[in-house]
């Protein structure tokens, strides 16, 4: 009489490897034989057992499901309002340099003063639809005829990774942001529509992601180093335009981002104090000290910019093109070509 199958008497091809001791979590839990019981019951009733579905899941109609993972696209542009007040720039510079004196490693976390701005929305825009997005922005701000007053008071942070100057509550800026988002969504040219999510406008002062060193990037900006500066008042400014800035193209000569376009909606009178020779000049080693009398306090003269078609300028300012024509890249490429040529000659011999 044949005995039934006993798993305790089974032996594998490797001998003792079948008699393994139980893991520290206990014996393995045996799976219930629900499928076998259903198949046996179906055979007794004269029905064919259902086979397990393989491949992509099918719906009720039998068609293959068309669900796909949403591809994550990196943003390449952002809506922003430029902060160009010389008084705000000087206060930002004082704050940054005071932190650097307390911890020299914070030097690599500073945001350049000429790049001061307030971000409204970050998104990915197809290059062929940049012009249509600018036109939609013009239509969105057509009803705005008064400048927006910005006031920066106090310092706060995001998870000790980003330190920023707080912007006082501004309903006019929030309304402008919503108008721009709605106008861009009406075009239906983006892969994913923009959302009016929770938003905290701010002026970034320092952030660890600016550092290229991975070890320093993991650091945190300690609150103890600027606890006595959290009530700093940076100043106020009136703005009358919105910009569409690039995150990929090389910036302007003055240190600001590359701008695809700027939409004006109100006339703003310039301040009487417009001296940026100290706050936006990175050559001063000790910004907390007053500039010496021997140094020139006049504004730096910038050579006139040659007019180039926008398409050619965008192509030339792209990071990949700049990397290809970088002198270091050309030297490395020439050395690799020389070594390859010598190795081929030695192989032929």
C-alpha positions in Angstrom: 0.0 0.0 0.0 1.4 3.3 -1.1 1.8 5.8 1.6 0.9 9.5 1.1 3.5 12.2 0.7 5.2 13.2 3.9 7.2 16.4 3.7 9.3 15.5 6.7 10.8 12.5 4.8 11.6 14.5 1.6 15.2 15.0 0.6 16.6 17.4 -1.9 19.3 16.8 -4.5 21.8 18.5 -2.2 21.3 16.0 0.7 21.3 17.8 4.1 20.3 21.1 2.6 16.7 20.0 2.7 16.7 19.6 6.5 17.2 23.4 7.3 16.7 24.7 10.8 13.8 27.2 11.1 14.6 30.9 10.9 14.7 33.1 14.0 11.2 34.3 13.2 9.8 30.7 13.5 8.7 28.2 11.0 7.5 29.3 7.6 3.8 29.7 7.2 2.3 27.3 4.7 0.1 28.8 2.0 -3.5 27.6 2.1 -4.4 25.3 -0.8 -7.5 27.3 -1.8 -6.7 27.1 -5.5 -6.3 23.3 -5.4 -9.6 22.8 -3.6 -11.4 25.0 -6.2 -9.8 23.2 -9.1 -10.7 19.8 -7.6 -14.3 20.8 -7.0 -14.6 22.1 -10.6 -13.3 18.8 -12.0 -15.8 16.8 -9.9 -18.7 19.0 -11.4 -17.3 18.5 -15.0 -16.0 22.1 -15.4 -12.6 23.2 -16.5 -10.5 24.9 -13.9 -9.8 28.6 -14.4 -6.2 29.3 -15.4 -4.3 32.1 -13.7 -4.2 35.3 -15.7 -0.8 36.1 -17.1 0.5 39.3 -18.5 -1.3 42.7 -18.2 -4.5 42.8 -16.3 -7.8 42.9 -18.3 -11.0 44.6 -17.5 -14.6 43.4 -17.8 -14.6 43.8 -21.5 -11.4 41.8 -21.9 -9.2 44.6 -23.2 -5.8 45.3 -21.9 -5.5 48.0 -19.3 -3.8 51.1 -20.6 -2.6 52.3 -17.3 0.9 53.7 -17.4 3.2 55.2 -14.8 3.3 58.9 -15.0 6.7 59.9 -16.2 8.4 62.4 -13.9 9.5 65.4 -15.9 12.0 67.8 -14.4 10.9 71.4 -14.4 12.7 73.8 -16.7 11.0 77.2 -16.1 9.4 79.1 -13.3 7.3 82.2 -12.8 8.9 84.8 -10.6 8.9 88.4 -9.4 12.4 90.0 -9.4 13.5 91.8 -6.2 16.0 94.5 -7.3 15.9 96.9 -4.4 19.5 98.0 -3.4 18.5 98.2 0.2 17.1 94.7 0.3 20.2 93.4 -1.5 22.5 95.0 1.0 20.6 93.5 3.9 20.6 90.1 2.3 24.4 90.5 1.9 24.9 91.4 5.5 22.8 88.4 6.7 24.8 86.0 4.5 28.2 87.2 5.4 27.3 87.2 9.1 26.5 83.5 8.9 29.6 82.8 6.9 31.7 84.4 9.7 30.1 82.1 12.3 30.6 79.0 10.1 32.8 79.3 7.0 31.1 76.2 5.4 28.0 78.3 4.9 29.8 80.2 2.2 28.8 77.5 -0.3 25.1 77.7 0.6 24.7 81.4 -0.3 22.3 82.4 -3.0 23.9 85.1 -5.2 22.4 88.5 -4.3 21.7 89.5 -7.9 19.4 86.4 -8.1 17.0 87.7 -5.5 13.4 86.9 -6.5 10.1 85.5 -5.3 9.0 82.3 -7.0 5.3 81.9 -8.0 5.3 78.6 -9.7 7.7 76.0 -11.0 6.8 73.7 -13.9 8.0 72.1 -17.2 7.1 74.0 -20.4 7.8 72.6 -23.9 10.2 74.9 -25.7 7.9 75.3 -28.7 5.1 76.7 -26.5 7.2 79.4 -24.6 5.7 82.2 -26.8 2.2 81.1 -26.3 2.7 80.9 -22.5 4.0 84.5 -22.5 0.9 85.6 -24.4 -1.3 83.9 -21.9 0.6 85.7 -19.1 -0.1 89.0 -20.8 -3.8 88.2 -21.0 -3.8 87.2 -17.3 -2.3 90.5 -16.0 -4.3 92.7 -18.4 -6.7 93.6 -15.6 -3.9 94.5 -13.1 -3.0 98.2 -13.3 -1.5 98.8 -9.8 1.9 97.7 -8.5 2.2 95.0 -5.9 4.0 96.0 -2.7 6.3 93.4 -1.2 7.7 93.6 2.4 10.2 91.2 3.8 10.3 90.9 7.6 11.8 88.1 9.6 13.8 84.9 8.8 12.5 81.3 8.7 13.6 78.0 7.3 12.5 74.8 5.6 13.8 71.7 7.5 17.1 73.5 8.2 18.0 73.1 4.5 16.7 76.4 3.2 16.8 79.8 5.0 14.6 82.5 3.6 13.3 86.0 4.3 9.6 85.9 5.1 7.2 87.9 3.0 4.3 89.5 4.8 0.8 88.3 3.8 0.1 89.7 0.4 -3.4 88.9 -1.1 -2.6 90.8 -4.3 0.4 88.5 -5.1 -1.7 85.4 -4.3 -4.5 86.6 -6.7 -1.9 87.3 -9.4 -0.5 83.8 -9.0 -3.9 82.2 -9.4 -4.6 84.2 -12.5 -1.4 83.2 -14.2 -1.9 79.5 -13.4 -5.4 79.5 -14.8 -4.3 81.3 -17.9 -1.5 78.8 -18.6 -3.8 75.8 -18.0 -6.3 77.1 -20.6 -3.7 76.6 -23.3 -3.6 72.8 -22.7 0.0 72.6 -23.8 1.5 71.2 -20.6 1.8 67.5 -20.0 0.3 68.0 -16.5 -1.9 70.9 -15.6 -0.7 73.3 -12.9 -2.3 73.1 -9.5 -3.0 75.9 -7.1 -1.4 74.2 -4.1 -0.3 75.5 -0.7 2.1 78.3 -1.3 4.4 80.3 1.0 6.1 83.1 -0.9 9.6 83.8 0.3 13.0 85.2 -0.6 15.7 82.5 -0.5 18.9 83.5 1.3 20.8 80.3 1.7 20.2 76.6 0.8 22.3 73.5 1.0 21.4 72.2 -2.4 23.6 74.9 -4.0 26.8 73.2 -2.8 28.3 70.7 -5.2 30.0 68.7 -2.5 27.7 65.8 -1.4 29.0 65.7 2.1 28.5 69.4 2.7 25.1 69.1 1.0 24.0 66.8 3.8 24.7 69.5 6.4 22.0 71.5 8.1 22.0 75.2 8.7 21.8 75.4 12.4 19.3 77.9 13.9 21.8 78.8 16.7 24.0 80.6 14.1 21.3 83.1 13.2 18.9 83.0 16.2 19.7 86.6 16.9 18.9 87.6 13.3 15.4 86.0 12.9 13.7 89.4 13.4 15.7 91.2 10.7 13.8 93.6 8.5 15.1 93.5 5.0 12.9 96.2 3.4 10.1 96.7 0.9 9.7 97.1 -2.8 7.0 97.7 -5.4 6.9 95.4 -8.5 5.0 95.8 -11.7 6.0 92.8 -13.8 6.2 89.0 -13.9 9.0 87.0 -15.5 9.2 83.6 -17.0 12.7 82.4 -16.1 14.8 79.4 -17.2 16.3 76.8 -14.9 18.5 75.3 -17.7 19.9 78.1 -19.7 22.9 80.2 -18.6 22.1 83.4 -16.8 22.6 87.0 -17.8 25.9 88.9 -17.4 24.6 90.7 -14.3 24.2 87.4 -12.5 20.4 87.1 -12.9 18.5 84.1 -14.4 18.0 83.8 -18.2 14.6 85.4 -18.9 12.3 84.0 -21.7 10.2 87.1 -21.3 8.8 89.7 -18.9 5.2 90.9 -18.7 4.5 94.4 -17.3 1.2 95.3 -15.7 2.0 98.5 -13.8 4.4 101.4 -13.8 6.8 101.4 -10.9 8.9 104.4 -9.9 12.6 103.6 -9.2 14.0 104.3 -5.8 16.5 107.1 -5.3 19.1 104.7 -3.9 20.2 102.4 -6.7 23.9 101.7 -5.7 24.6 98.0 -6.2 28.4 98.3 -6.4 28.9 96.7 -2.9 26.0 94.3 -2.4 26.2 92.6 -5.9 29.9 92.6 -6.2 31.4 89.2 -5.2 35.0 90.5 -5.1 34.7 91.9 -1.5 36.3 89.3 0.8 34.9 90.8 4.1 31.5 92.4 3.4 30.8 93.2 7.0 33.6 95.8 6.9 32.9 99.1 5.1 34.6 99.4 1.7 37.9 101.1 1.7 38.3 104.6 0.2 40.7 103.3 -2.4 38.1 101.1 -3.9 35.8 102.6 -6.5 32.2 102.9 -5.4 31.0 103.6 -8.9 28.8 101.1 -10.7 30.6 98.5 -12.8 30.4 99.3 -16.5 29.1 96.3 -18.4 30.0 96.1 -22.1 27.0 96.4 -24.5 25.3 93.1 -25.3 25.4 92.0 -28.9 21.9 91.5 -30.3 21.5 87.8 -31.2 18.3 86.1 -32.4 16.5 84.4 -29.4 16.6 80.9 -30.9 20.4 81.1 -31.4 20.9 82.6 -27.9 18.8 79.8 -26.3 20.7 77.2 -28.2 24.1 78.6 -27.3 23.2 79.2 -23.6 22.1 75.6 -23.1 24.1 73.6 -20.5 25.0 70.8 -22.9 26.4 73.2 -25.5 28.4 75.1 -22.9 29.7 71.8 -21.6 30.9 70.6 -25.0 32.7 73.9 -25.7 34.2 74.1 -22.3 38.1 74.3 -22.5 38.5 71.5 -19.9 36.2 69.2 -22.0 38.1 70.0 -25.2 41.4 69.2 -23.5 40.2 65.9 -22.1 38.7 64.9 -25.5 42.0 65.7 -27.3 43.9 63.6 -24.8 41.5 60.6 -25.3 41.8 60.9 -29.0 45.6 61.0 -28.8 45.8 57.9 -26.6 43.3 56.0 -28.8 45.5 56.8 -31.9 48.6 55.6 -30.1 47.0 52.4 -29.0 45.7 51.6 -32.5 49.3 52.2 -33.9 50.8 49.8 -31.3 48.2 47.1 -32.1 48.9 47.2 -35.8 52.6 46.8 -35.2 
